[in-house]
Amino acid sequence: MSISMRKQLFIYFLFACFVTLSQPVLSQDIQTARTLLDTLTSKTMWGRGYTKNGMSKAADFISASFKAYGLSPMDGKTFKQSFSYAANTFPGKMSVRLNGKALVPGKEFIVMPESKGSNSQGKLVQKDSLTFIQPEQRIILALKDKLTWSVAPEQADYTGIEVLKTVLSGKPTDIEVNIESQFIPEFQAANICGIVKGTSKPDSVLVLSAHYDHLGGMGANVYFPGANDNASGISFLMTLAKYYARHPQAYSIAFICFAGEENGLAGSKYFTEHPLLELSKIKFLTNVDMVGTGETGITVVNASIHPKEFALLQQINSKEKYLVKINPRGKAANSDHYFFTEKGVPAFFIYTQGGISAYHDIYDLPKTLPFTEYKDLFSLFRDFYKGLMQ
């Protein structure tokens, strides 16, 4: 073998090593994220909510993944921080007939999340152009342009039904409902908390957080997959957890997957009241929710109250051309960063913009989630955290 050929093979070997080392960021991690997304949105997880043990199954899956990646439990014992809160649930029967027509749950109607169960029928009385009531049975019917479901921490003394306006050609006059509800005063949940210890400054901590819960199921046959909200954020967090477990940094990097976000930020509120690490050690927290798109950029909540960190983010993005735009936004109580902000922990909340419009409905599916800017967002986060440790 000639010297020149040996040189060429050596150069090829170095290039192959570079490609292999770069692979986790450039391609393997998005493949992993897709697999995680499919698992988290599967029928087995049942919307990561309140029936069929959906949230519990998701918690077990994330905990097992953290252990496999090589993270340590934040409290040194278990990845789960258990707590409870009240939730109104719909585990069984879910049927509505309007003017004799059976409606399809999820597609043509949803039950108002605070509703009590009811097996009744009667004539509807019109209250206004969009609202009808059945006073004897305490049923409320509201006509809607879009069905957007949620979770309620209480149970009301009425049964509320939201129906798409396009379902009926005429005015609704007769209604039959058979809906089963179950109020759980102490629903058992858990935040999932892992950490990668810092190599030289372990008492300085950067936190990445996201909520893993979603809406769960509405009746025995309909569940809300929650691909963008927020299986996208958890998939993103888990791939970064796997990356940092393999590449420990000077600072400790902590990962918190919150339960109960859809029910009033319950998990993050509980963590800040019962912290597993000293909040004063958190140098910065970044919370991600709905990061499955990105065609028109990202928005950063709390940008105006942390101008130095926002300037760093902008500087990195301008240099590397990761995203088309980073939009600043002020303080807002719209995700799990909020209670940390209230405790004096510097924090951003980041979400992507553009792409699909599905939100809190049955159409938030993994197959329609583009992950348009996943690779760039991954790189931006990695560079941002590197900059915060300077």
VOPARO-400852 format. One record per residue (C-alpha): residue number from 1; residue in three letters; x, y, z. Coordinates in nm, 2 decimals, always signed. Example, Ala and Ser with C-alpha at 12.3 -4.5 7.8 and 13.67 -1.06 7.14 Angstrom:
// VOPARO-400852
+--------+------+--------+--------+--------+
| dodren | seke |      X |      Y |      Z |
+--------+------+--------+--------+--------+
|      1 |  ala |  +1.23 |  -0.45 |  +0.78 |
|      2 |  ser |  +1.37 |  -0.11 |  +0.71 |
+--------+------+--------+--------+--------+
END
This chain:
// VOPARO-400852
+--------+------+--------+--------+--------+
| dodren | seke |      X |      Y |      Z |
+--------+------+--------+--------+--------+
|      1 |  met |  +0.00 |  +0.00 |  +0.00 |
|      2 |  ser |  +0.14 |  +0.34 |  -0.10 |
|      3 |  ile |  +0.20 |  +0.62 |  +0.14 |
|      4 |  ser |  -0.05 |  +0.84 |  -0.04 |
|      5 |  met |  -0.32 |  +0.57 |  -0.02 |
|      6 |  arg |  -0.25 |  +0.53 |  +0.35 |
|      7 |  lys |  -0.29 |  +0.90 |  +0.39 |
|      8 |  gln |  -0.62 |  +0.89 |  +0.20 |
|      9 |  leu |  -0.74 |  +0.60 |  +0.42 |
|     10 |  phe |  -0.64 |  +0.78 |  +0.73 |
|     11 |  ile |  -0.83 |  +1.09 |  +0.62 |
|     12 |  tyr |  -1.13 |  +0.88 |  +0.54 |
|     13 |  phe |  -1.11 |  +0.72 |  +0.89 |
|     14 |  leu |  -1.10 |  +1.06 |  +1.06 |
|     15 |  phe |  -1.39 |  +1.17 |  +0.85 |
|     16 |  ala |  -1.59 |  +0.86 |  +0.94 |
|     17 |  cys |  -1.52 |  +0.91 |  +1.31 |
|     18 |  phe |  -1.64 |  +1.27 |  +1.28 |
|     19 |  val |  -1.96 |  +1.16 |  +1.11 |
|     20 |  thr |  -2.01 |  +0.90 |  +1.37 |
|     21 |  leu |  -1.96 |  +1.15 |  +1.65 |
|     22 |  ser |  -2.19 |  +1.40 |  +1.48 |
|     23 |  gln |  -2.45 |  +1.14 |  +1.41 |
|     24 |  pro |  -2.64 |  +1.16 |  +1.75 |
|     25 |  val |  -2.71 |  +1.53 |  +1.70 |
|     26 |  leu |  -2.77 |  +1.53 |  +1.32 |
|     27 |  ser |  -2.99 |  +1.22 |  +1.26 |
|     28 |  gln |  -3.00 |  +0.96 |  +1.54 |
|     29 |  asp |  -3.16 |  +1.19 |  +1.79 |
|     30 |  ile |  -3.45 |  +1.29 |  +1.56 |
|     31 |  gln |  -3.51 |  +0.93 |  +1.49 |
|     32 |  thr |  -3.51 |  +0.86 |  +1.86 |
|     33 |  ala |  -3.75 |  +1.16 |  +1.91 |
|     34 |  arg |  -3.99 |  +1.02 |  +1.65 |
|     35 |  thr |  -3.99 |  +0.68 |  +1.82 |
|     36 |  leu |  -4.04 |  +0.84 |  +2.16 |
|     37 |  leu |  -4.33 |  +1.05 |  +2.01 |
|     38 |  asp |  -4.50 |  +0.74 |  +1.87 |
|     39 |  thr |  -4.47 |  +0.57 |  +2.21 |
|     40 |  leu |  -4.60 |  +0.86 |  +2.41 |
|     41 |  thr |  -4.90 |  +0.92 |  +2.18 |
|     42 |  ser |  -4.99 |  +0.55 |  +2.15 |
|     43 |  lys |  -5.32 |  +0.40 |  +2.25 |
|     44 |  thr |  -5.14 |  +0.23 |  +2.54 |
|     45 |  met |  -5.06 |  +0.56 |  +2.70 |
|     46 |  trp |  -5.42 |  +0.67 |  +2.65 |
|     47 |  gly |  -5.35 |  +1.04 |  +2.62 |
|     48 |  arg |  -5.12 |  +1.04 |  +2.93 |
|     49 |  gly |  -5.42 |  +1.13 |  +3.15 |
|     50 |  tyr |  -5.67 |  +1.01 |  +3.40 |
|     51 |  thr |  -5.82 |  +0.69 |  +3.28 |
|     52 |  lys |  -5.67 |  +0.35 |  +3.19 |
|     53 |  asn |  -5.36 |  +0.44 |  +3.39 |
|     54 |  gly |  -5.24 |  +0.65 |  +3.10 |
|     55 |  met |  -5.04 |  +0.90 |  +3.30 |
|     56 |  ser |  -4.89 |  +0.63 |  +3.52 |
|     57 |  lys |  -4.77 |  +0.43 |  +3.22 |
|     58 |  ala |  -4.61 |  +0.74 |  +3.07 |
|     59 |  ala |  -4.44 |  +0.81 |  +3.41 |
|     60 |  asp |  -4.30 |  +0.45 |  +3.42 |
|     61 |  phe |  -4.18 |  +0.48 |  +3.06 |
|     62 |  ile |  -3.99 |  +0.81 |  +3.12 |
|     63 |  ser |  -3.84 |  +0.68 |  +3.45 |
|     64 |  ala |  -3.72 |  +0.36 |  +3.28 |
|     65 |  ser |  -3.57 |  +0.57 |  +2.99 |
|     66 |  phe |  -3.39 |  +0.80 |  +3.23 |
|     67 |  lys |  -3.23 |  +0.50 |  +3.41 |
|     68 |  ala |  -3.13 |  +0.34 |  +3.08 |
|     69 |  tyr |  -2.97 |  +0.67 |  +2.96 |
|     70 |  gly |  -2.76 |  +0.68 |  +3.27 |
|     71 |  leu |  -2.92 |  +0.97 |  +3.46 |
|     72 |  ser |  -2.93 |  +0.98 |  +3.84 |
|     73 |  pro |  -3.25 |  +1.03 |  +4.04 |
|     74 |  met |  -3.26 |  +1.39 |  +4.16 |
|     75 |  asp |  -3.32 |  +1.29 |  +4.52 |
|     76 |  gly |  -3.07 |  +1.00 |  +4.50 |
|     77 |  lys |  -3.35 |  +0.74 |  +4.54 |
|     78 |  thr |  -3.62 |  +0.75 |  +4.27 |
|     79 |  phe |  -3.70 |  +0.94 |  +3.96 |
|     80 |  lys |  -4.06 |  +0.99 |  +4.07 |
|     81 |  gln |  -4.17 |  +1.27 |  +4.29 |
|     82 |  ser |  -4.52 |  +1.16 |  +4.40 |
|     83 |  phe |  -4.81 |  +1.40 |  +4.48 |
|     84 |  ser |  -5.18 |  +1.42 |  +4.42 |
|     85 |  tyr |  -5.45 |  +1.67 |  +4.31 |
|     86 |  ala |  -5.82 |  +1.67 |  +4.23 |
|     87 |  ala |  -5.95 |  +1.58 |  +3.88 |
|     88 |  asn |  -6.28 |  +1.51 |  +3.71 |
|     89 |  thr |  -6.26 |  +1.21 |  +3.48 |
|     90 |  phe |  -6.48 |  +1.03 |  +3.22 |
|     91 |  pro |  -6.39 |  +0.66 |  +3.23 |
|     92 |  gly |  -6.70 |  +0.49 |  +3.07 |
|     93 |  lys |  -7.01 |  +0.57 |  +2.88 |
|     94 |  met |  -7.00 |  +0.87 |  +2.65 |
|     95 |  ser |  -7.30 |  +0.91 |  +2.42 |
|     96 |  val |  -7.51 |  +1.20 |  +2.30 |
|     97 |  arg |  -7.81 |  +1.20 |  +2.06 |
|     98 |  leu |  -7.93 |  +1.53 |  +1.93 |
|     99 |  asn |  -8.27 |  +1.55 |  +1.74 |
|    100 |  gly |  -8.25 |  +1.17 |  +1.73 |
|    101 |  lys |  -7.90 |  +1.17 |  +1.57 |
|    102 |  ala |  -7.62 |  +0.99 |  +1.75 |
|    103 |  leu |  -7.31 |  +1.22 |  +1.76 |
|    104 |  val |  -6.95 |  +1.10 |  +1.74 |
|    105 |  pro |  -6.75 |  +1.17 |  +2.06 |
|    106 |  gly |  -6.44 |  +1.38 |  +2.00 |
|    107 |  lys |  -6.53 |  +1.46 |  +1.64 |
|    108 |  glu |  -6.88 |  +1.60 |  +1.67 |
|    109 |  phe |  -6.91 |  +1.67 |  +2.05 |
|    110 |  ile |  -6.71 |  +1.69 |  +2.37 |
|    111 |  val |  -6.83 |  +1.70 |  +2.73 |
|    112 |  met |  -6.74 |  +2.00 |  +2.93 |
|    113 |  pro |  -6.46 |  +1.88 |  +3.16 |
|    114 |  glu |  -6.63 |  +1.99 |  +3.48 |
|    115 |  ser |  -6.95 |  +1.80 |  +3.40 |
|    116 |  lys |  -7.13 |  +1.55 |  +3.63 |
|    117 |  gly |  -7.25 |  +1.23 |  +3.48 |
|    118 |  ser |  -7.60 |  +1.20 |  +3.35 |
|    119 |  asn |  -7.83 |  +0.94 |  +3.19 |
|    120 |  ser |  -8.13 |  +1.15 |  +3.08 |
|    121 |  gln |  -8.32 |  +1.31 |  +2.80 |
|    122 |  gly |  -8.55 |  +1.60 |  +2.74 |
|    123 |  lys |  -8.65 |  +1.91 |  +2.53 |
|    124 |  leu |  -8.41 |  +2.19 |  +2.49 |
|    125 |  val |  -8.49 |  +2.55 |  +2.56 |
|    126 |  gln |  -8.29 |  +2.82 |  +2.36 |
|    127 |  lys |  -8.11 |  +3.08 |  +2.58 |
|    128 |  asp |  -7.92 |  +3.26 |  +2.30 |
|    129 |  ser |  -7.80 |  +3.19 |  +1.95 |
|    130 |  leu |  -7.54 |  +2.94 |  +2.06 |
|    131 |  thr |  -7.67 |  +2.81 |  +2.40 |
|    132 |  phe |  -7.95 |  +2.57 |  +2.48 |
|    133 |  ile |  -8.05 |  +2.41 |  +2.81 |
|    134 |  gln |  -8.26 |  +2.12 |  +2.95 |
|    135 |  pro |  -8.35 |  +2.28 |  +3.28 |
|    136 |  glu |  -8.50 |  +1.97 |  +3.46 |
|    137 |  gln |  -8.20 |  +1.75 |  +3.39 |
|    138 |  arg |  -7.95 |  +2.04 |  +3.42 |
|    139 |  ile |  -7.80 |  +1.99 |  +3.08 |
|    140 |  ile |  -7.63 |  +2.28 |  +2.89 |
|    141 |  leu |  -7.56 |  +2.26 |  +2.51 |
|    142 |  ala |  -7.32 |  +2.50 |  +2.35 |
|    143 |  leu |  -7.26 |  +2.52 |  +1.97 |
|    144 |  lys |  -6.90 |  +2.57 |  +1.88 |
|    145 |  asp |  -6.68 |  +2.64 |  +1.57 |
|    146 |  lys |  -6.41 |  +2.41 |  +1.71 |
|    147 |  leu |  -6.40 |  +2.15 |  +1.98 |
|    148 |  thr |  -6.12 |  +2.22 |  +2.24 |
|    149 |  trp |  -6.11 |  +1.99 |  +2.54 |
|    150 |  ser |  -5.95 |  +2.04 |  +2.88 |
|    151 |  val |  -5.92 |  +1.90 |  +3.23 |
|    152 |  ala |  -6.11 |  +2.02 |  +3.54 |
|    153 |  pro |  -6.01 |  +2.00 |  +3.91 |
|    154 |  glu |  -6.37 |  +2.01 |  +4.02 |
|    155 |  gln |  -6.71 |  +1.86 |  +3.93 |
|    156 |  ala |  -7.01 |  +2.09 |  +3.86 |
|    157 |  asp |  -7.38 |  +2.03 |  +3.93 |
|    158 |  tyr |  -7.46 |  +2.02 |  +3.56 |
|    159 |  thr |  -7.38 |  +1.83 |  +3.24 |
|    160 |  gly |  -7.23 |  +2.04 |  +2.97 |
|    161 |  ile |  -7.20 |  +1.94 |  +2.60 |
|    162 |  glu |  -7.02 |  +2.13 |  +2.33 |
|    163 |  val |  -7.13 |  +2.04 |  +1.97 |
|    164 |  leu |  -6.99 |  +2.15 |  +1.64 |
|    165 |  lys |  -7.21 |  +2.40 |  +1.46 |
|    166 |  thr |  -7.20 |  +2.20 |  +1.14 |
|    167 |  val |  -7.35 |  +1.88 |  +1.29 |
|    168 |  leu |  -7.71 |  +1.98 |  +1.26 |
|    169 |  ser |  -7.89 |  +2.17 |  +0.97 |
|    170 |  gly |  -8.16 |  +2.29 |  +1.20 |
|    171 |  lys |  -8.20 |  +2.41 |  +1.56 |
|    172 |  pro |  -8.13 |  +2.15 |  +1.83 |
|    173 |  thr |  -8.46 |  +2.06 |  +2.01 |
|    174 |  asp |  -8.42 |  +1.72 |  +2.17 |
|    175 |  ile |  -8.13 |  +1.57 |  +2.36 |
|    176 |  glu |  -8.04 |  +1.24 |  +2.51 |
|    177 |  val |  -7.72 |  +1.19 |  +2.71 |
|    178 |  asn |  -7.56 |  +0.89 |  +2.87 |
|    179 |  ile |  -7.23 |  +1.01 |  +3.02 |
|    180 |  glu |  -7.03 |  +0.85 |  +3.31 |
|    181 |  ser |  -6.81 |  +1.08 |  +3.52 |
|    182 |  gln |  -6.59 |  +1.01 |  +3.82 |
|    183 |  phe |  -6.45 |  +1.28 |  +4.04 |
|    184 |  ile |  -6.11 |  +1.18 |  +4.20 |
|    185 |  pro |  -6.03 |  +1.41 |  +4.49 |
|    186 |  glu |  -5.67 |  +1.28 |  +4.52 |
|    187 |  phe |  -5.55 |  +1.16 |  +4.18 |
|    188 |  gln |  -5.21 |  +1.01 |  +4.22 |
|    189 |  ala |  -4.94 |  +1.15 |  +3.99 |
|    190 |  ala |  -4.56 |  +1.20 |  +3.99 |
|    191 |  asn |  -4.31 |  +1.44 |  +3.85 |
|    192 |  ile |  -4.01 |  +1.26 |  +3.69 |
|    193 |  cys |  -3.68 |  +1.41 |  +3.79 |
|    194 |  gly |  -3.33 |  +1.32 |  +3.68 |
|    195 |  ile |  -2.99 |  +1.48 |  +3.68 |
|    196 |  val |  -2.65 |  +1.45 |  +3.52 |
|    197 |  lys |  -2.39 |  +1.57 |  +3.77 |
|    198 |  gly |  -2.15 |  +1.84 |  +3.66 |
|    199 |  thr |  -1.79 |  +1.75 |  +3.62 |
|    200 |  ser |  -1.64 |  +2.06 |  +3.79 |
|    201 |  lys |  -1.93 |  +2.27 |  +3.92 |
|    202 |  pro |  -2.20 |  +2.02 |  +4.03 |
|    203 |  asp |  -2.37 |  +2.28 |  +4.25 |
|    204 |  ser |  -2.45 |  +2.50 |  +3.95 |
|    205 |  val |  -2.75 |  +2.36 |  +3.78 |
|    206 |  leu |  -2.92 |  +2.41 |  +3.44 |
|    207 |  val |  -3.27 |  +2.27 |  +3.42 |
|    208 |  leu |  -3.47 |  +2.16 |  +3.11 |
|    209 |  ser |  -3.84 |  +2.09 |  +3.19 |
|    210 |  ala |  -4.15 |  +1.99 |  +3.00 |
|    211 |  his |  -4.49 |  +1.85 |  +3.10 |
|    212 |  tyr |  -4.57 |  +1.49 |  +3.00 |
|    213 |  asp |  -4.94 |  +1.48 |  +3.09 |
|    214 |  his |  -5.21 |  +1.55 |  +2.85 |
|    215 |  leu |  -5.59 |  +1.52 |  +2.85 |
|    216 |  gly |  -5.63 |  +1.15 |  +2.87 |
|    217 |  gly |  -5.95 |  +0.99 |  +2.75 |
|    218 |  met |  -6.31 |  +1.10 |  +2.71 |
|    219 |  gly |  -6.52 |  +0.79 |  +2.76 |
|    220 |  ala |  -6.41 |  +0.43 |  +2.70 |
|    221 |  asn |  -6.32 |  +0.47 |  +2.33 |
|    222 |  val |  -6.18 |  +0.82 |  +2.27 |
|    223 |  tyr |  -5.84 |  +0.95 |  +2.37 |
|    224 |  phe |  -5.64 |  +1.27 |  +2.30 |
|    225 |  pro |  -5.29 |  +1.17 |  +2.17 |
|    226 |  gly |  -5.13 |  +1.51 |  +2.25 |
|    227 |  ala |  -4.85 |  +1.49 |  +2.00 |
|    228 |  asn |  -4.75 |  +1.85 |  +1.99 |
|    229 |  asp |  -4.89 |  +1.92 |  +2.33 |
|    230 |  asn |  -4.66 |  +1.79 |  +2.48 |
|    231 |  ala |  -4.52 |  +1.47 |  +2.36 |
|    232 |  ser |  -4.30 |  +1.69 |  +2.14 |
|    233 |  gly |  -4.15 |  +1.87 |  +2.44 |
|    234 |  ile |  -4.09 |  +1.54 |  +2.63 |
|    235 |  ser |  -3.93 |  +1.37 |  +2.32 |
|    236 |  phe |  -3.71 |  +1.67 |  +2.29 |
|    237 |  leu |  -3.62 |  +1.67 |  +2.66 |
|    238 |  met |  -3.55 |  +1.30 |  +2.66 |
|    239 |  thr |  -3.31 |  +1.31 |  +2.36 |
|    240 |  leu |  -3.12 |  +1.60 |  +2.53 |
|    241 |  ala |  -3.11 |  +1.39 |  +2.85 |
|    242 |  lys |  -2.96 |  +1.10 |  +2.66 |
|    243 |  tyr |  -2.71 |  +1.34 |  +2.49 |
|    244 |  tyr |  -2.60 |  +1.50 |  +2.82 |
|    245 |  ala |  -2.57 |  +1.16 |  +3.00 |
|    246 |  arg |  -2.31 |  +1.07 |  +2.73 |
|    247 |  his |  -2.15 |  +1.42 |  +2.74 |
|    248 |  pro |  -2.14 |  +1.55 |  +3.10 |
|    249 |  gln |  -2.08 |  +1.92 |  +3.13 |
|    250 |  ala |  -1.91 |  +2.14 |  +3.39 |
|    251 |  tyr |  -2.25 |  +2.23 |  +3.54 |
|    252 |  ser |  -2.51 |  +1.97 |  +3.64 |
|    253 |  ile |  -2.79 |  +1.94 |  +3.39 |
|    254 |  ala |  -3.13 |  +1.85 |  +3.54 |
|    255 |  phe |  -3.44 |  +1.72 |  +3.37 |
|    256 |  ile |  -3.79 |  +1.76 |  +3.51 |
|    257 |  cys |  -4.10 |  +1.61 |  +3.34 |
|    258 |  phe |  -4.41 |  +1.75 |  +3.51 |
|    259 |  ala |  -4.75 |  +1.59 |  +3.57 |
|    260 |  gly |  -5.06 |  +1.80 |  +3.60 |
|    261 |  glu |  -4.98 |  +2.09 |  +3.37 |
|    262 |  glu |  -5.31 |  +2.06 |  +3.20 |
|    263 |  asn |  -5.48 |  +2.08 |  +3.54 |
|    264 |  gly |  -5.35 |  +2.42 |  +3.65 |
|    265 |  leu |  -4.97 |  +2.37 |  +3.65 |
|    266 |  ala |  -5.01 |  +2.13 |  +3.94 |
|    267 |  gly |  -4.68 |  +1.95 |  +3.90 |
|    268 |  ser |  -4.45 |  +2.25 |  +3.87 |
|    269 |  lys |  -4.64 |  +2.42 |  +4.16 |
|    270 |  tyr |  -4.57 |  +2.11 |  +4.38 |
|    271 |  phe |  -4.21 |  +2.09 |  +4.28 |
|    272 |  thr |  -4.14 |  +2.46 |  +4.37 |
|    273 |  glu |  -4.31 |  +2.41 |  +4.70 |
|    274 |  his |  -4.12 |  +2.08 |  +4.76 |
|    275 |  pro |  -3.80 |  +2.12 |  +4.56 |
|    276 |  leu |  -3.57 |  +1.82 |  +4.52 |
|    277 |  leu |  -3.27 |  +2.06 |  +4.47 |
|    278 |  glu |  -3.21 |  +2.40 |  +4.61 |
|    279 |  leu |  -3.38 |  +2.65 |  +4.39 |
|    280 |  ser |  -3.09 |  +2.89 |  +4.45 |
|    281 |  lys |  -2.86 |  +2.65 |  +4.27 |
|    282 |  ile |  -3.06 |  +2.67 |  +3.95 |
|    283 |  lys |  -2.87 |  +2.91 |  +3.73 |
|    284 |  phe |  -3.13 |  +2.89 |  +3.46 |
|    285 |  leu |  -3.44 |  +2.69 |  +3.37 |
|    286 |  thr |  -3.57 |  +2.64 |  +3.02 |
|    287 |  asn |  -3.92 |  +2.50 |  +2.98 |
|    288 |  val |  -4.04 |  +2.36 |  +2.65 |
|    289 |  asp |  -4.40 |  +2.30 |  +2.55 |
|    290 |  met |  -4.54 |  +2.24 |  +2.19 |
|    291 |  val |  -4.20 |  +2.24 |  +2.00 |
|    292 |  gly |  -4.30 |  +2.01 |  +1.71 |
|    293 |  thr |  -4.31 |  +2.28 |  +1.44 |
|    294 |  gly |  -4.10 |  +2.59 |  +1.39 |
|    295 |  glu |  -4.15 |  +2.70 |  +1.03 |
|    296 |  thr |  -4.19 |  +3.06 |  +1.15 |
|    297 |  gly |  -3.96 |  +3.04 |  +1.45 |
|    298 |  ile |  -3.99 |  +3.02 |  +1.82 |
|    299 |  thr |  -4.13 |  +3.24 |  +2.10 |
|    300 |  val |  -3.95 |  +3.30 |  +2.42 |
|    301 |  val |  -4.16 |  +3.39 |  +2.73 |
|    302 |  asn |  -3.97 |  +3.59 |  +2.99 |
|    303 |  ala |  -3.74 |  +3.73 |  +2.73 |
|    304 |  ser |  -3.80 |  +4.08 |  +2.85 |
|    305 |  ile |  -3.71 |  +4.00 |  +3.21 |
|    306 |  his |  -3.39 |  +3.82 |  +3.12 |
|    307 |  pro |  -3.24 |  +4.04 |  +2.85 |
|    308 |  lys |  -2.88 |  +3.90 |  +2.89 |
|    309 |  glu |  -2.98 |  +3.54 |  +2.83 |
|    310 |  phe |  -3.21 |  +3.64 |  +2.55 |
|    311 |  ala |  -2.93 |  +3.83 |  +2.38 |
|    312 |  leu |  -2.71 |  +3.52 |  +2.41 |
|    313 |  leu |  -2.98 |  +3.31 |  +2.25 |
|    314 |  gln |  -3.02 |  +3.57 |  +1.97 |
|    315 |  gln |  -2.65 |  +3.59 |  +1.92 |
|    316 |  ile |  -2.61 |  +3.22 |  +1.88 |
|    317 |  asn |  -2.90 |  +3.20 |  +1.64 |
|    318 |  ser |  -2.78 |  +3.49 |  +1.43 |
|    319 |  lys |  -2.43 |  +3.33 |  +1.40 |
|    320 |  glu |  -2.55 |  +2.97 |  +1.32 |
|    321 |  lys |  -2.87 |  +3.06 |  +1.13 |
|    322 |  tyr |  -3.07 |  +2.79 |  +1.31 |
|    323 |  leu |  -3.41 |  +2.94 |  +1.31 |
|    324 |  val |  -3.58 |  +3.20 |  +1.09 |
|    325 |  lys |  -3.69 |  +3.41 |  +1.40 |
|    326 |  ile |  -3.68 |  +3.42 |  +1.77 |
|    327 |  asn |  -3.97 |  +3.63 |  +1.91 |
|    328 |  pro |  -3.95 |  +3.79 |  +2.25 |
|    329 |  arg |  -4.24 |  +3.79 |  +2.49 |
|    330 |  gly |  -4.29 |  +3.92 |  +2.84 |
|    331 |  lys |  -4.39 |  +3.74 |  +3.16 |
|    332 |  ala |  -4.68 |  +3.50 |  +3.13 |
|    333 |  ala |  -4.84 |  +3.23 |  +3.36 |
|    334 |  asn |  -4.89 |  +3.00 |  +3.06 |
|    335 |  ser |  -4.67 |  +2.70 |  +3.14 |
|    336 |  asp |  -4.45 |  +2.53 |  +3.40 |
|    337 |  his |  -4.18 |  +2.79 |  +3.41 |
|    338 |  tyr |  -4.42 |  +3.03 |  +3.59 |
|    339 |  phe |  -4.39 |  +2.91 |  +3.95 |
|    340 |  phe |  -4.01 |  +2.90 |  +3.92 |
|    341 |  thr |  -4.02 |  +3.26 |  +3.80 |
|    342 |  glu |  -4.23 |  +3.35 |  +4.10 |
|    343 |  lys |  -3.97 |  +3.19 |  +4.33 |
|    344 |  gly |  -3.69 |  +3.40 |  +4.17 |
|    345 |  val |  -3.55 |  +3.13 |  +3.94 |
|    346 |  pro |  -3.44 |  +3.27 |  +3.61 |
|    347 |  ala |  -3.64 |  +3.09 |  +3.34 |
|    348 |  phe |  -3.75 |  +3.09 |  +2.98 |
|    349 |  phe |  -4.06 |  +2.92 |  +2.83 |
|    350 |  ile |  -4.00 |  +2.83 |  +2.46 |
|    351 |  tyr |  -4.25 |  +2.71 |  +2.21 |
|    352 |  thr |  -4.24 |  +2.68 |  +1.83 |
|    353 |  gln |  -4.46 |  +2.85 |  +1.58 |
|    354 |  gly |  -4.61 |  +2.76 |  +1.24 |
|    355 |  gly |  -4.73 |  +2.42 |  +1.11 |
|    356 |  ile |  -5.03 |  +2.23 |  +1.24 |
|    357 |  ser |  -5.31 |  +2.40 |  +1.42 |
|    358 |  ala |  -5.44 |  +2.10 |  +1.61 |
|    359 |  tyr |  -5.47 |  +2.18 |  +1.98 |
|    360 |  his |  -5.65 |  +2.00 |  +2.27 |
|    361 |  asp |  -5.84 |  +1.79 |  +2.02 |
|    362 |  ile |  -5.82 |  +1.43 |  +1.88 |
|    363 |  tyr |  -5.63 |  +1.56 |  +1.57 |
|    364 |  asp |  -5.30 |  +1.63 |  +1.75 |
|    365 |  leu |  -5.14 |  +1.32 |  +1.60 |
|    366 |  pro |  -4.78 |  +1.21 |  +1.56 |
|    367 |  lys |  -4.82 |  +1.15 |  +1.19 |
|    368 |  thr |  -4.91 |  +1.51 |  +1.12 |
|    369 |  leu |  -4.64 |  +1.66 |  +1.35 |
|    370 |  pro |  -4.36 |  +1.78 |  +1.12 |
|    371 |  phe |  -4.07 |  +1.83 |  +1.37 |
|    372 |  thr |  -3.96 |  +2.09 |  +1.12 |
|    373 |  glu |  -3.69 |  +2.25 |  +1.33 |
|    374 |  tyr |  -3.60 |  +1.97 |  +1.56 |
|    375 |  lys |  -3.24 |  +1.95 |  +1.46 |
|    376 |  asp |  -3.18 |  +2.32 |  +1.47 |
|    377 |  leu |  -3.36 |  +2.36 |  +1.80 |
|    378 |  phe |  -3.15 |  +2.08 |  +1.95 |
|    379 |  ser |  -2.83 |  +2.25 |  +1.83 |
|    380 |  leu |  -2.96 |  +2.59 |  +1.96 |
|    381 |  phe |  -3.03 |  +2.45 |  +2.31 |
|    382 |  arg |  -2.69 |  +2.27 |  +2.32 |
|    383 |  asp |  -2.51 |  +2.59 |  +2.23 |
|    384 |  phe |  -2.72 |  +2.81 |  +2.46 |
|    385 |  tyr |  -2.64 |  +2.58 |  +2.76 |
|    386 |  lys |  -2.27 |  +2.59 |  +2.66 |
|    387 |  gly |  -2.29 |  +2.97 |  +2.66 |
|    388 |  leu |  -2.46 |  +2.98 |  +3.00 |
|    389 |  met |  -2.17 |  +2.79 |  +3.15 |
|    390 |  gln |  -1.91 |  +3.04 |  +3.03 |
+--------+------+--------+--------+--------+
END
